[in-house]
Amino acid sequence: MADRLVCIEKQCALVVLHLLLLLPPASAQEQSPPTVLKPKQSDVSPHLSDLKPKSESNEYPPITVEKISFPQLRYRLIERFGPLWFCDPDRHPVVNPGHERASAIQAFSNIRGDTPAFGEIAKHLNLDIAADFSEEQKLLVYQEYKKLQGAITLKPKGDGLSFEVAVRERPRYAPPPNGSKITGLIDAQGQVTIFDKTPVNLGCPMCLGRGTRIDTPNGQVAVEELKPGMMVWTLDLSKRKIPAPILLVTAIRVPAGHPMIHIWLNDGRQLRVSPGHPTADGREVNVLRQGTRYDAGTVAIAAPEKYEDSETFDLLPAGDTGFYWANGILLGSTLR
C-alpha cells in the first residue's frame, strides 16, 4: 500500500512539473496579447449588389504646381547632403511613366511662370531658359521641380530657415532603420548648421490599411498589432500553407487622402490596400480590374478610395515566398 502511495505521489509531481513547464515566463505573462479577431460574415462578405465604386478610374490627378520658395537654398541643401529621399507622386504608390510625361507637359507653363525656381532648375540642367523646350526637357524640368518641392521642408526661423530632409543610407528593404532624417538651419548665404540627425525607416506607402486581418495559427490578428516573432500563415514554394515567424513589420506614415484600392472578390472577400502592393503572382494590386481572376476568385469591383488613416502597415514572414493572407486574400510583401 505504501509503495502504491509513493508511486501516485511521484506521478502527481510529474504532472505538476509538466504543467509548470507549459506556463509562459512571468515577463511573457505581463505582455498584452494581440487581439484575435473572429471573422464576421457581415465584415468579410458584404452583399456585392450593395457595393458601388467611388470612382470610375484608377488614375490619380497630377501634383499641384505651386511656387517654390528659396530655390537656390534648396539646391544648396541638395549639394550638401546628396540625393534626398522623397515619395515621388508619379512613382508611388504606382509607377506610371506615361502619366508622369503627360503631367510634365501639362505643368510646364506653370513651372516656367515661377521665374526664380525655373531659372535655378534651368541652370542646374544647363538649359537655355529662352529656348523652346522639347518633351524630354520638359520632363527633366518637371522631375527637378518635384524634387525641390517634395524632398525639402523649409520654415522661417530667426534670420534663416529651418530645414528638414531625409537621406536613404541603406537599401530599401534592409532591416530598419534604412536612413536618416536631418534637421537644421540654413542662412541666406547658404551656410548649413545641423541640429539633429535621427535614424528612421524610410519608405513610401504601398501597404495595408489599419484593421486588416492577418491569418495566424491562432486566428486573425489586426495588422497593426503584429510584432516580429509572432507566427502567421504563409505559403512555401510547394504551395503548402505553413506557419512561419514574422521577420519584419512596418508602419509608414501617409499624407491625407493617400490613394488606396478597395478590392472585392466575387466570393465576398474584400481588402483595402495601396495600389502598388505586390500580389502573390508577381503583379501589383493596381492591375486587378473587374473580371480579373485572382486567388481562386474573380474581382467583382476594384474601386479607388482615399485613405482616412495616417499610417499603412506591412509584414514579412520567414520563408521562401514572404506571402501571407490579408482578410483571407493571399498577398506578397513589400518588404521582400
N, C-alpha and C positions, 0 to 999 in steps of 0.2 A: 504493500500500500504506500509506504514512504517513498519507494523508488518511483511509483507512478506519479505521486505529487511533485517530486523533483522534476520529472520529465515534463509535466504540464507547466510548471513554473518556467522552465527553460524555453518551452515553445512560446509562452506568453511574452517572455523577454525578447525573443527573436522577432515576434510580430511587432512589438512596440518599437524596437530598434529600426525595423524596416519602415514603419510609418514615419519615424523621425527623419530618416534619410530622404524621404519623399518630400518633406516640407521645404520650401524655399528658405534661404537665409533671411535674417531679420531685415537686412538692408533692402532685399528684394520685396519683402512684405510691405515696407513703408512706401514704396513707389506706387503711384497711381496707375492702375492697369488701363490699357486702351479700352475705349468703349466699343464693345462688339454690337454691331447693328444687325438686327433681324430684318431681312428684306420684307417690305410690304408690297402686296400686289399693286396697290394704288400708286406707290412710289416708283416701282420698276416698270410696270406695264400700263401706262395710260392708254386711253382709247385713242387710237390713231385718227379716227374720224374727227376728234375734237382738236387735233393739233394743227396749227397754222404757222407757216414760216413767217418770220418778221421782216424778211426782205426777199426780193426776187433774184438777187445777185449775190455772189460771193466776192465781188470786188469791193475794195475799200477806197475812200477818197484819198487824193494825194495830200501831202502835208501842206499846211497853210504857210504861205510866204509872208514873213514879217521882216521888218528892217532889223539888221544885225548891229547891235551896239558894240563899239570899240573893236572893229575887225582886226586892226593892226595888233592890238594887245592879245587878241585871241590867237593869232598866228605866232606871237611871241611865246605863248604857253605851249603851243604845239612844238615849236623849236626846242623849248626847254625840256619837255617830258617825252617827246617822240610821239608815235601813233597813239591816239587816245581812243578809248573804248566807248562805244555808244550803240544803242539799238537803232539800226538804220530802218526807217519805216518801209522801205521798199525791199527789205530782205528779211524782216521779222514782222509778223510771225510766218510769212510766206515769201520765198524768193520769187520775184516776178520781174525779170529783166525788161519785158515788153511794157509793163506798167511803169517802170522807172523811166524808160526812154520817153514815153508819152507824157509823163509828169514833167520831165526836164524841158520838153518843148513848150508845154503849157505854161510853166513857171518862169521861163527865161525872161520875158519882158518885165515882169515884176522884180526879178533879181537885178536886172540891168538898171531898173529905176532906183535901186538903192545904191547911189553913186559911190559912197565911201567903201562899202563892202565889195561891190562889183570891181572897183579899182584894185583892191587888195587881192581879190581872187584872180583877176586877170594877170596881175604882176606875179603872183605865185605860180601861175601856169604858163608864164611867158607868152601871153596873148595880147594882141593889139586891141584896146578897148573900142577903137573906132571902126574896126573891121566887121565884115559880115561873118557871122559865126555859122559853122556847119553844125549838123545834128550831133556829131561826135563831140564837138567843142561845147555845145550847149549841155550835153550830158556831163562832161567834165566839170563845167561851172556848177551845175546842179549838185553834183556829188560833193564838191568843196563847200557849197552853201550848207548842205545838210550837216557836214562835219562841224563847221563853225557854229551852227545853230544848236545841234544836238549834243555835242561832246563837252561843252564848256558852259558852266553856270557862273555868271558874274553878277555881283551886287555891290552898290556903292558902300564904301566903308572909310570914313575919315577922308584923307587926301588921296586915297587909292580905291582899289576894287578888291573885294574878297572873291576868291575863285574856288571852284570845286571841279575836279576832273577825276577820271578813272583810267587806270592803265592795266592791261592784262599782262601778267608776267609768267603764266603757265598755260599749257594747252587747255582748250575749252572744257574737256571732260576730265581733267586732272582732279584728284580729290581736293575739296575746298580747304583753304581759300586759294583762288587762282589769280588774284590780282590785288590792286591797292586803290583805295580812294585817297586822293591827296587834296588837302585844303590849304589855303594860304592867302597872301596878299600880293597884288601886282600894282606898281605905281605907274604914273603917266609916262615915265621914261622906260618902262618895261622891266624894271628891276623886280625880281621874284623873291618873296620870302615864304618859306614853307612853314605852316603851323603844325600840321599833323599828317601822318601817312598811316592809314589803317588798313590791315589785311581784310579783304572782302571777297565774297564769291560772286563773280561777275557772270551774268547770263541773261539772255533775252527770253521773255516768257514764251514757252512752247509747251505748256504743261496742262495739268488738270485743274478744274475748278474745286473750290473748297466744298467739302462734303461728299466728294466722290468716294464710293465704297470699293475698297480693295479686298479681293478674296484672299483669305488666310485659312490655315488649317483649323483655326478656332472660330471662324465666321468672318463676316465682312467688317472691316475697320475703316473709319474715315481717313482719307489720305493724309490729312494734316496731323493725325495722331501717331503716324508711323515713325519708328526710330530704327537706326542701324542695329542689326542683330535680331530683330523680330522676324518671324517666319511668315512667308507668303507663298501662294501657289505660283509656279512658273511652268514653262514648257521646255523640255530638253530637245536635243537635235533629233531624237526619235519620235517627237511629238507626244511624249508621255507627260502627263501632269504630275509634277513632283513638288514637294516643299523645298524651299531654299531661304537662307537668311538674307535680309536686306543689307547691301553693302553701303549704299548712299541714299540720302534723302535731301531734297532741296525745296526751299520756299523762295520764290522770286517775286519781288515787288513789281506791280504792273501799274501803268498810268490809268487814270479814269477812262472808262469806255473801251478798255482793251478788247479787241475783237476775239470772239470765240465762235465755235460752230457747235450747234446743238444737233446731235445725230440721233435719229430714231430708226431702229430696225423694225422690220415687219412682225417680229415676234415679241415686240414690246420693250426690248432693251433700249436704254437711252443714255446719252452721255454728253456733257459739256466739256469741250477740250479746245486748246489752241489749234488753229488751222495747220500749223507746221509740225504738229506732233507726229512721230513715226507710227505707222501701222505695223502689224505683225507680218505683213507680206512685202515689206521694203518700200512702201509708198508713204505718202503723208495724208493726214486726215482731210486736207482741203480738196483732194481729188475724188472723195466719196460724194457721189451725186445720187439723186433719186433713181432707183433701179440697179445701183451697183451692188454686186454680190460681195459680202464681207462676213467673215467669221460665222459661216453656216447660216447667214441670214441675208436679207435684202434691205438696202437703205430705202425707207419709206419717205423720209424728209431729212434734208440737211439744210439747216437754217442758220445764217449768220446772226449773231447776237452780240450786244455789248455787255461786257462782264461788269458786275456791280461790286465785286470784292476788290481788295487791294493786293492779293497775293495769288499766285498759282503754284502748284506743287507737282513733284515727280519723285520717283524712286528707281533704284537699280537693284534687282535681285541678283544673287550669285547664280552662276551657271553659264551655259554656252549661248543663250539667246537674250537674256535680260527681259523676257516677256513677262507680263502679268495681266490679271483680269481687273478691269475697272468697270464697275456697275455691270459685271458679267460679260464685258466685251474685251477680247484679247487685244493688247496693245504692245508696241515696243517702248523702249525707254529713251528719253533724250540724253541720258547720262552715259550711254554706252558708246 
